[in-house]
Amino acid sequence: MSLLIAAAAAAVLTVADQLIKLWAIANLKGQAARPFLPIGSFDWMHLRYLENDGAAFSMLSGSRLFLIVFPIVMITGCFYAMRRLGREHKWVYPALTLIAAGGMGNLIDRIFRGGAVVDYLDLQLFRFAVFNFADCCVTVGVVLMCIGIIFLEKEVPEAKKLKDAPRVPYARHAAELPEAEELPEAGELPLAEELPAAEPAADAAPTGSAAQLPAENGNG
């Protein structure tokens, strides 16, 4: 996945979020809550229209400026991180794409709907905040990011950690050299020609006392 594909996917998810919110405004606003996808008699989710001018669980209610600036910073950070880390860490693309899409979906509400986000999913299993499709995208993205950091990150060798690790000199040229011819087996070598026998050396001159000249005849 490239940065361009991630941006296109985030845009598609944002459009889907806005279409669902338009449907909720047209069909749920001013209406009583209704069951949603019941499992037999198990009532686990309701559709209930709510406009939330705060963050999750109505926190920071009324802080419209912060709730506009913070998502912009978060979305920008997501795309920057995808550009810097996406090639080495593939899980970054789906995780941050979902987070960016969810942030954009709720950011559009805060800018064009008077600072309030349209929520419509009301979980019945336990007391929980009413949420929407954009919130689901952010939650799934955060879960994927945690899984990637905890389980998918492997120890990288020290040589790969160094951005400017020195290369072995002439390694490429050495690989391009032709292979040396194999040496013949010892039995395949030609026999050396026999040298002629050396002639006997001439007798050496006598040495020592025998080599001395005859002594001159002495007196008497």
C-alpha positions as CSV (number, residue, x, y, z in Angstrom):
1,M,0.0,0.0,0.0
2,S,1.4,3.4,-0.9
3,L,0.6,6.8,0.5
4,L,-1.7,7.6,-2.4
5,I,-3.7,4.5,-1.9
6,A,-3.9,5.2,1.8
7,A,-5.2,8.7,1.2
8,A,-7.8,7.3,-1.3
9,A,-8.9,4.7,1.2
10,A,-9.3,7.3,4.0
11,A,-11.3,9.5,1.6
12,V,-13.7,6.5,0.8
13,L,-14.2,5.8,4.5
14,T,-14.8,9.5,5.2
15,V,-17.5,9.6,2.5
16,A,-19.1,6.4,3.9
17,D,-19.2,8.0,7.4
18,Q,-20.8,11.2,6.1
19,L,-23.4,9.2,4.1
20,I,-24.4,7.2,7.2
21,K,-24.7,10.4,9.2
22,L,-27.0,11.9,6.6
23,W,-29.1,8.8,6.8
24,A,-29.2,9.1,10.6
25,I,-30.2,12.7,10.4
26,A,-33.0,11.9,8.0
27,N,-34.3,8.7,9.8
28,L,-33.3,8.9,13.4
29,K,-33.4,12.5,14.5
30,G,-36.4,13.2,16.7
31,Q,-37.3,9.4,16.8
32,A,-37.2,6.9,19.6
33,A,-34.4,4.5,19.8
34,R,-34.8,1.3,17.8
35,P,-33.1,-2.2,18.0
36,F,-30.2,-2.7,15.6
37,L,-29.2,-6.1,14.2
38,P,-30.7,-8.1,17.1
39,I,-29.4,-11.7,17.6
40,G,-32.6,-13.6,18.2
41,S,-34.0,-12.2,21.4
42,F,-30.6,-10.7,22.4
43,D,-30.9,-6.9,22.2
44,W,-27.3,-5.8,22.1
45,M,-27.4,-2.5,20.0
46,H,-29.8,0.4,19.5
47,L,-29.9,3.1,16.9
48,R,-30.3,6.4,18.8
49,Y,-29.7,9.9,17.4
50,L,-27.4,12.1,19.5
51,E,-25.5,15.3,18.7
52,N,-22.3,15.4,20.8
53,D,-20.4,18.7,21.0
54,G,-17.6,17.1,23.0
55,A,-15.1,14.2,22.6
56,A,-15.8,10.6,23.8
57,F,-18.2,10.4,26.7
58,S,-18.9,14.2,26.2
59,M,-15.5,15.1,27.5
60,L,-14.2,18.6,26.5
61,S,-17.8,19.6,25.7
62,G,-17.9,23.1,24.2
63,S,-14.2,23.2,23.4
64,R,-14.8,23.5,19.7
65,L,-11.5,25.2,18.7
66,F,-9.4,22.5,20.4
67,L,-11.6,19.7,19.0
68,I,-11.0,21.1,15.5
69,V,-7.3,21.8,15.8
70,F,-6.4,18.6,17.5
71,P,-7.9,16.3,14.8
72,I,-6.1,18.4,12.1
73,V,-2.8,17.8,13.9
74,M,-3.6,14.1,14.4
75,I,-4.5,13.6,10.7
76,T,-1.4,15.4,9.5
77,G,0.7,13.2,11.8
78,C,-0.9,10.0,10.5
79,F,0.0,10.8,6.9
80,Y,3.6,11.9,7.9
81,A,4.1,8.7,9.8
82,M,2.9,6.6,6.9
83,R,5.3,8.4,4.6
84,R,8.3,7.9,6.9
85,L,7.5,4.4,8.3
86,G,5.3,2.7,5.8
87,R,8.0,1.0,3.8
88,E,9.6,-0.7,6.7
89,H,6.5,-1.3,8.8
90,K,3.6,-2.4,6.6
91,W,1.0,-2.4,9.4
92,V,1.3,1.4,9.6
93,Y,-0.8,1.9,6.5
94,P,-4.0,0.2,7.5
95,A,-3.8,1.4,11.1
96,L,-3.1,5.0,10.5
97,T,-5.5,5.1,7.4
98,L,-8.4,4.1,9.7
99,I,-7.4,6.6,12.4
100,A,-7.1,9.4,9.8
101,A,-10.4,8.5,8.2
102,G,-12.2,8.6,11.5
103,G,-10.6,11.9,12.4
104,M,-11.7,13.4,9.1
105,G,-15.2,12.1,9.5
106,N,-15.8,13.8,12.9
107,L,-13.8,16.9,11.9
108,I,-16.3,17.6,9.1
109,D,-19.1,17.4,11.6
110,R,-17.4,19.9,13.9
111,I,-16.7,22.4,11.1
112,F,-20.0,22.2,9.2
113,R,-22.6,21.1,11.8
114,G,-22.1,23.7,14.4
115,G,-19.4,21.9,16.4
116,A,-21.5,18.8,17.1
117,V,-20.8,15.2,16.0
118,V,-23.7,13.0,14.9
119,D,-23.7,9.8,16.9
120,Y,-26.2,7.0,16.4
121,L,-24.8,3.6,17.7
122,D,-25.9,2.9,21.3
123,L,-24.3,-0.3,22.8
124,Q,-26.7,-2.1,25.2
125,L,-24.3,-4.7,26.7
126,F,-23.1,-2.2,29.3
127,R,-23.1,1.5,29.9
128,F,-21.2,3.1,27.1
129,A,-21.1,6.3,25.0
130,V,-23.2,6.6,21.9
131,F,-20.7,6.5,18.9
132,N,-20.6,6.4,15.1
133,F,-18.8,4.8,12.2
134,A,-15.9,7.3,12.4
135,D,-15.3,6.3,16.1
136,C,-15.2,2.7,15.0
137,C,-12.5,3.5,12.4
138,V,-10.4,5.2,15.0
139,T,-10.8,2.4,17.6
140,V,-9.9,-0.4,15.1
141,G,-7.0,1.7,13.9
142,V,-5.6,2.1,17.4
143,V,-6.1,-1.7,18.1
144,L,-4.1,-2.5,14.8
145,M,-1.4,-0.1,15.8
146,C,-1.0,-1.7,19.3
147,I,-0.9,-5.2,17.6
148,G,1.7,-3.9,15.2
149,I,3.9,-2.4,17.9
150,I,3.6,-5.4,20.3
151,F,3.5,-8.4,18.0
152,L,4.7,-7.5,14.5
153,E,7.8,-5.5,15.3
154,K,10.9,-7.7,15.2
155,E,14.5,-7.0,16.2
156,V,16.3,-5.4,13.3
157,P,20.0,-6.3,13.0
158,E,22.4,-3.5,14.0
159,A,23.6,-3.1,10.4
160,K,20.0,-2.3,9.3
161,K,19.4,0.1,12.1
162,L,22.2,2.4,10.9
163,K,20.9,4.6,8.2
164,D,24.3,5.2,6.7
165,A,25.9,1.9,7.4
166,P,29.2,1.5,5.4
167,R,29.2,-1.0,2.6
168,V,31.9,-3.6,2.0
169,P,34.3,-2.0,-0.6
170,Y,34.3,-3.7,-4.0
171,A,31.7,-6.2,-2.9
172,R,29.7,-5.7,-6.1
173,H,32.8,-5.9,-8.3
174,A,34.0,-9.0,-6.6
175,A,30.7,-10.7,-7.3
176,E,31.0,-9.9,-11.0
177,L,34.4,-11.5,-11.4
178,P,34.4,-14.8,-13.4
179,E,34.9,-17.9,-11.4
180,A,38.5,-19.3,-11.4
181,E,39.2,-22.4,-13.4
182,E,39.3,-25.6,-11.4
183,L,42.8,-27.0,-10.8
184,P,43.4,-30.4,-12.3
185,E,43.7,-33.4,-10.1
186,A,47.1,-34.5,-9.0
187,G,46.9,-37.6,-11.1
188,E,46.1,-35.6,-14.2
189,L,49.3,-33.5,-14.1
190,P,52.0,-34.4,-16.8
191,L,55.1,-36.1,-15.6
192,A,58.2,-34.0,-15.5
193,E,61.0,-35.0,-17.8
194,E,63.9,-36.8,-16.2
195,L,67.1,-34.8,-15.9
196,P,70.3,-36.4,-17.4
197,A,72.7,-37.9,-14.9
198,A,75.4,-35.6,-13.8
199,E,78.9,-36.3,-15.0
200,P,81.5,-37.1,-12.3
201,A,83.5,-34.1,-11.2
202,A,87.2,-34.0,-11.9
203,D,89.5,-35.0,-9.1
204,A,90.1,-32.1,-6.8
205,A,93.6,-30.9,-6.1
206,P,95.3,-32.3,-3.0
207,T,94.9,-30.3,0.0
208,G,96.7,-29.9,3.3
209,S,100.3,-31.1,3.7
210,A,100.0,-33.2,0.6
211,A,99.3,-30.1,-1.4
212,Q,102.3,-28.3,-0.3
213,L,105.2,-28.0,-2.6
214,P,108.2,-30.3,-2.0
215,A,110.4,-28.9,0.7
216,E,113.7,-27.7,-0.4
217,N,116.6,-29.9,0.4
218,G,118.1,-29.0,3.7
219,N,121.7,-28.6,4.6
220,G,123.7,-31.8,5.2
